[in-house]
Amino acid sequence: MTETPSHPEDPSEGGPTGASEGTEGGAGNRGGGKGPRKGGRGPAGRAGAGRQAAYVVDAPLTTPSPSPGLVEVFRHRYLLRLLVRREIQARYSGSFLGLLWSYINPLSQFLIYYVVFGIIMGRNSVEAYAVHVFCGLVVVHFFTETFNAGTRSIVRNKALVRKMAVPKEMFPVASMLVSLYHVLPQVVILVVVCLFYGWTPDPLVPVALLLALAIVTCLATALAIVFSAANVFFRDFSSVVSILTNVVRFGVPMIYPFRDVASKLGDTLAAVYLWNPIADAVLLVQRAFWVGATPDPEASAATELPDHLWAYGGVMLVVSAVSLVLAQLIFRRLENKIPERLT
């Protein structure tokens, strides 16, 4: 009897190592070899590909950051802290005195203003003139530093702007927080000077100070956001900001009392003058510190400060907040063109 040899490798026989699974797009083993790939060109493979295509969703594309910019900035709190820390460290890198310069700089400005305007130009007729000047310096320095540094923030961090998918408003906001960080030593110096004059604080001191800082924070951040975008397109804006900040120093009742504005410009123009949010912030800080350092706080508040100062402060806070919203809208229209203009 002749024995018929079997052929285990014949797919039609379906032997132990046959490729019956290969006909279904599977992976058969032929003596350790590779069978047809899964989802191959067979009918079953084409059917599997059809089933995969059926799961493709035709959905519209969405932006990576659908939330408003400033909201998204504070969702990246960790990165924001890193930017603030990086800017502070860069400012005092290689410095022997380090953070002591945050006390020395405002103190030197105070001495210059006091000697020039208080002694040489005879402004000592104002009670506690040193405190009067320094109250204005705290506000003006916070505003001008935020405005100046915020305007240059995007251009200065252009490498990060081009490479990282973060809200670009984060950079002027970080500049504002660095400036706010330097307000603390200035307030410490102000309190020490006030105590030297016999300051008598009252419960409204923190309210007036916080209201003033809120006004300046909103307004300075709004201007920094708009001008930081504009400075990308035209670098002249950084020079424009330097001119504007010089005007601010003389547009607030710092080296002169508010009573001079009312007496020399009249009540109508004095009311217009009070529509300057920075001027109201200076007056609020003077209400918090300078009034209590004068010999007669009640008389000083009645004669040296405007009527309805708290109402003006509340209105200016609303105005500054609205300006921040408008700045955000303007920035949104420009931000898509910012990376391509950063060269």
C-alpha positions in Angstrom: 0.0 0.0 0.0 1.3 3.3 -1.0 1.2 6.0 1.7 0.0 9.4 0.6 2.2 12.2 2.1 0.4 15.0 3.8 1.2 18.6 3.2 0.7 20.6 6.5 1.7 23.8 4.8 -1.2 23.6 2.3 -3.8 26.2 3.3 -6.5 24.1 1.8 -5.8 21.3 4.2 -6.0 23.5 7.3 -3.2 21.6 9.1 -1.8 22.4 12.6 0.3 25.3 11.2 -2.1 26.1 8.5 -3.1 29.6 7.6 -6.9 29.4 8.0 -6.6 32.5 10.2 -4.7 34.2 7.4 -7.7 34.1 5.2 -9.5 36.2 7.8 -6.7 38.8 8.0 -5.2 37.1 11.0 -1.6 36.2 11.8 -0.9 32.5 11.1 2.4 30.8 12.0 4.1 28.8 9.3 6.9 27.0 11.1 7.7 30.2 13.0 7.2 32.4 9.9 4.9 35.4 9.5 1.5 35.0 8.1 -0.5 37.6 6.2 -0.8 40.9 8.1 -3.9 41.7 10.0 -6.3 43.8 8.1 -4.5 42.9 4.8 -5.8 43.0 1.3 -8.3 40.2 1.7 -12.1 40.8 1.7 -12.1 40.7 5.5 -9.2 43.2 5.7 -11.1 45.6 3.5 -14.2 45.2 5.6 -12.2 46.0 8.8 -10.8 49.1 7.1 -14.3 50.1 6.3 -15.4 49.7 9.9 -12.5 51.9 11.1 -13.4 54.7 8.6 -17.0 54.7 10.0 -15.7 55.9 13.4 -14.1 59.1 12.0 -15.9 62.1 13.5 -16.3 65.2 11.3 -16.1 67.8 14.1 -15.0 71.4 13.7 -11.6 72.5 14.9 -11.4 74.3 18.2 -8.7 76.7 19.5 -6.3 75.3 22.2 -7.4 78.1 24.6 -11.1 78.7 24.3 -11.3 80.7 27.5 -10.6 84.5 27.6 -6.9 85.3 27.7 -6.7 86.7 31.3 -8.6 83.7 32.6 -6.3 81.4 30.8 -3.3 83.2 32.2 -4.2 82.4 35.8 -4.9 78.8 34.8 -1.2 78.7 34.0 -0.3 79.8 37.5 2.8 77.6 37.7 4.3 79.1 34.5 3.3 82.6 35.6 5.2 82.1 38.9 8.2 80.9 36.9 8.1 84.0 34.7 7.8 86.3 37.7 10.7 84.6 39.6 12.8 84.6 36.4 12.3 88.3 35.9 13.1 89.1 39.5 16.2 87.0 39.4 17.4 88.5 36.1 16.9 92.0 37.5 19.2 91.4 40.5 21.6 88.8 38.8 25.2 89.6 39.7 24.2 92.3 42.2 25.9 92.5 45.5 23.0 94.2 47.3 20.3 92.1 45.5 16.8 92.8 46.7 18.0 95.8 48.8 17.9 97.8 45.6 14.1 97.6 45.8 14.4 99.7 48.9 17.2 101.9 47.8 15.7 103.0 44.5 12.4 104.4 45.9 14.2 105.9 48.8 16.7 107.8 46.5 13.8 109.1 44.4 12.1 110.3 47.6 15.2 112.2 48.7 15.6 113.8 45.3 12.0 115.0 45.2 12.0 116.2 48.8 15.3 118.1 48.4 14.4 119.7 45.1 10.7 120.5 45.6 10.5 120.5 49.3 13.6 122.5 50.3 14.9 124.3 47.3 11.5 125.3 45.8 9.9 125.9 49.2 7.1 123.3 49.1 7.5 122.8 52.9 4.3 124.8 53.4 2.5 121.4 52.9 2.3 119.6 56.2 4.4 116.4 56.3 5.6 117.1 52.8 7.9 114.1 52.8 4.9 111.8 53.3 2.9 113.7 50.8 5.5 113.1 48.1 6.2 109.5 49.0 2.5 108.6 48.8 2.6 109.8 45.2 5.8 108.0 44.5 4.4 104.6 45.5 1.5 104.9 43.1 3.5 106.5 40.2 6.4 104.0 40.5 4.0 101.1 40.4 2.1 102.4 37.4 5.2 103.5 35.3 7.1 100.3 36.0 4.2 98.1 35.0 3.5 100.2 31.9 7.2 100.4 30.8 8.1 96.7 31.5 4.8 95.4 30.2 5.1 97.2 26.9 8.5 95.5 26.2 7.5 92.2 27.7 6.5 90.3 24.6 9.4 91.5 22.5 11.8 90.7 25.3 10.4 87.2 25.6 10.0 86.6 21.9 11.8 83.2 22.0 9.2 81.9 24.5 6.3 83.5 22.6 7.3 81.7 19.3 7.9 78.3 20.9 5.3 77.9 23.7 1.6 77.7 23.3 0.7 79.9 26.2 -1.6 83.0 26.4 0.6 85.9 25.3 -1.1 88.2 27.9 0.9 86.3 30.5 4.0 88.3 29.8 2.6 91.8 30.6 0.7 90.3 33.5 4.0 88.9 34.8 5.6 92.4 34.5 2.7 93.8 36.6 3.2 91.2 39.3 6.9 92.0 39.5 6.1 95.7 39.9 3.5 94.8 42.5 6.2 92.8 44.3 8.3 95.9 44.6 5.4 97.9 46.1 5.8 96.1 49.4 9.2 97.6 50.3 7.9 101.0 49.3 4.9 100.7 51.6 7.3 99.6 54.4 9.4 102.8 53.9 6.2 104.9 53.8 5.0 103.5 57.1 8.4 104.2 58.7 8.4 107.8 57.5 4.8 108.2 58.7 5.6 106.9 62.2 8.4 109.4 62.3 5.8 112.2 61.8 3.5 110.7 64.5 1.1 108.9 62.2 -2.3 108.0 63.7 -3.8 105.2 61.5 -7.5 104.6 61.2 -9.6 101.6 60.1 -10.0 103.0 56.5 -6.2 102.8 55.9 -6.2 99.3 54.3 -9.4 100.1 52.4 -8.0 103.2 50.8 -4.6 101.5 50.0 -6.3 98.4 48.4 -8.7 100.5 46.4 -5.8 102.6 45.1 -3.7 99.5 44.2 -6.7 97.9 42.5 -7.2 101.0 40.3 -3.6 101.1 39.3 -3.4 97.3 38.7 -6.3 97.3 36.3 -5.3 100.4 34.4 -1.6 99.7 34.1 -2.2 96.1 33.1 -4.7 97.2 30.4 -2.3 99.7 28.9 0.6 97.2 29.1 -1.4 94.6 27.3 -2.4 96.9 24.4 1.0 98.5 24.1 2.9 95.2 24.3 1.0 94.1 21.2 1.5 97.4 19.4 5.2 97.4 20.3 5.6 94.1 18.3 4.5 95.9 15.1 6.1 99.2 15.8 9.0 99.4 18.3 8.4 103.2 18.5 5.7 102.5 21.1 8.3 101.8 23.8 9.6 105.4 23.4 6.1 106.7 23.4 5.5 105.0 26.7 8.6 106.6 28.2 7.2 110.0 27.3 3.8 109.2 28.7 5.2 108.0 32.0 7.1 111.3 32.4 3.9 113.2 32.0 2.2 111.0 34.7 4.7 112.2 37.3 3.5 115.8 36.9 -0.2 114.9 36.3 -0.9 113.7 39.8 -1.0 115.6 43.1 2.4 114.4 44.3 4.8 117.4 44.3 1.9 119.8 44.6 -1.2 119.5 46.8 -4.7 119.0 45.3 -5.8 122.4 46.8 -3.5 124.1 44.3 -5.4 122.4 41.4 -8.7 123.6 42.7 -7.6 127.1 43.5 -5.7 127.8 40.2 -7.8 125.8 37.7 -11.3 126.3 39.2 -13.9 123.8 40.3 -14.8 122.7 36.8 -11.3 121.8 35.7 -10.6 120.3 39.1 -13.5 117.9 38.5 -12.0 117.0 35.1 -8.6 116.5 36.8 -10.2 113.9 39.1 -11.2 111.8 36.1 -7.5 110.7 36.0 -7.5 107.3 37.7 -3.9 107.7 38.7 -4.6 111.0 40.4 -7.4 109.4 42.4 -5.2 106.5 43.4 -2.6 109.0 44.7 -5.2 110.9 46.7 -6.5 107.6 48.2 -2.9 106.7 49.3 -2.6 110.2 50.8 -5.9 109.6 52.6 -4.5 106.4 54.0 -1.1 107.7 55.2 -0.5 111.4 54.7 -3.7 112.7 56.4 -2.9 110.7 59.6 0.7 112.1 59.6 -0.4 115.8 59.7 -0.9 117.7 63.0 -4.7 117.9 62.4 -5.9 114.9 60.3 -9.6 116.1 60.2 -8.7 119.5 59.0 -6.2 118.1 56.4 -8.8 115.7 55.0 -11.4 118.5 54.7 -9.1 121.1 53.1 -6.5 119.1 51.2 -8.6 116.3 49.7 -11.5 116.5 47.3 -15.1 116.0 48.3 -16.5 112.6 47.4 -13.1 111.0 47.1 -14.5 107.5 47.8 -17.1 107.9 45.1 -14.4 109.0 42.6 -12.3 106.0 43.7 -15.2 103.6 43.1 -16.0 105.0 39.7 -12.3 105.0 38.6 -12.1 101.3 39.7 -15.0 100.5 37.3 -13.4 102.6 34.5 -10.1 100.8 35.0 -11.8 97.4 35.0 -13.7 98.2 31.8 -10.4 99.4 30.2 -8.9 96.0 31.0 -11.8 94.2 29.3 -11.4 96.5 26.2 -7.6 95.9 26.2 -8.3 92.1 26.1 -10.6 92.5 23.1 -8.0 94.6 21.2 -5.2 92.2 22.1 -7.3 89.2 20.8 -7.6 90.9 17.4 -3.8 91.3 17.1 -2.3 88.2 18.9 -2.5 85.9 15.9 -0.1 88.1 13.9 2.3 88.5 16.8 4.6 85.4 16.3 5.2 86.2 12.6 6.2 89.8 13.4 8.7 88.8 16.1 11.9 88.7 14.2 
